[in-house]
């Protein structure tokens, strides 16, 4: 009798595990089909391959814009990365990208081999549409909203936060569709999408996207994906949160969580000069103390802070006064360095707010070795 009970229990558990695995694979397949449609790439599921014909204008408009972005910026940035960031990429396991919003595009382009990408912004995490909804007027309007939300990064290669928060607040409901599109356009398969809560200890708790915590915890996304060419599994963490000094003093768990990832580099781009202000001193000091290298434009940490701590700073491109919205971000010392330093290498792509000129600057900053 005991053997029969044991066999039945084993059979039941095996049956449950098999069905759970089947459900997971089905969900994974549906997610990738949805994102393939949004991304205007070939749909792998034969049941939905005619969607490209139904959404011909989306596929045409999106791919035309992507090809232009690839030709004018991404292809050139890739060459620069292979030349100038090779050493940093070889030693970087994890990338911290503060004030990123949904800009996984630049993070993955410049740091393609990280295990984890730690990102945050003010935009909500959002959700993907259901596959059953992907038809008719809803689909047409949804795809139009996708193109609208991505129009600025396609033309300028950065998001404008106030516009992005408006564009993703209605039908897209947050950044998840945009993050997923970038993952897919770089030829990755999404394996899972989870909601992640950061406990007060700094430990993450993963749940389904539909789960709502009863506690006031920092909330984000965990997206696990697989690079098909490299056969490598990678993960994005995105948190919707404010990190001004008066807010982050009550969010020590977020810093604990980020700090738990070793061999970390930081990337900062089109960051509204936030780290220039005293109301972001906690985040600025955290980056300087917890990461071994920073690649940024002039909107990141002011040049003077690297000088004070004896970081090695290599400059690229040309320095220009901040655009009129950010006049307070002008750095006299950085301008002087660009003027007198004869070793500065040019760049042949735009990088940041001066997207319509040839005056983009990049700072590659390396922390001195600790003795």
Buried (B, 14 or more C-beta within 10 A) or exposed (E): EEEEEEEEEEEEEEEEEEEEEEEEEEEBBBBBBBBBBBBBBEBEEEEBEEBBEBBEEBBEBBBEBBEEBBEBBBEBBBEBBEEBBEEBBEEBEBBBBBBBBBBBBBBBBBBBBBBBBBBBBBBBBBBBBEBEEBEEEEBBEBBBBBBBBBEBBBBBBBBBBEEBBEBBEEBBBBBBBBBBBBBBBBEBBBBBBBBBBBBEEBEBEEBEEEEEEEEEBBBBBBBBBBBEEEEBEBBBBBBBBEBBBEEBEEBEBBBBBBBEBEEBBBBBBBBBBBBBBEEBEBBBEBBBEBBBBBBBBBBBBBBEBBEEEEBEBBBBBBBBBBEEEBEEBBBEEBBEBBEEEEEBEEBEBBBBBBBEEEBBBBBBBBBEEEE
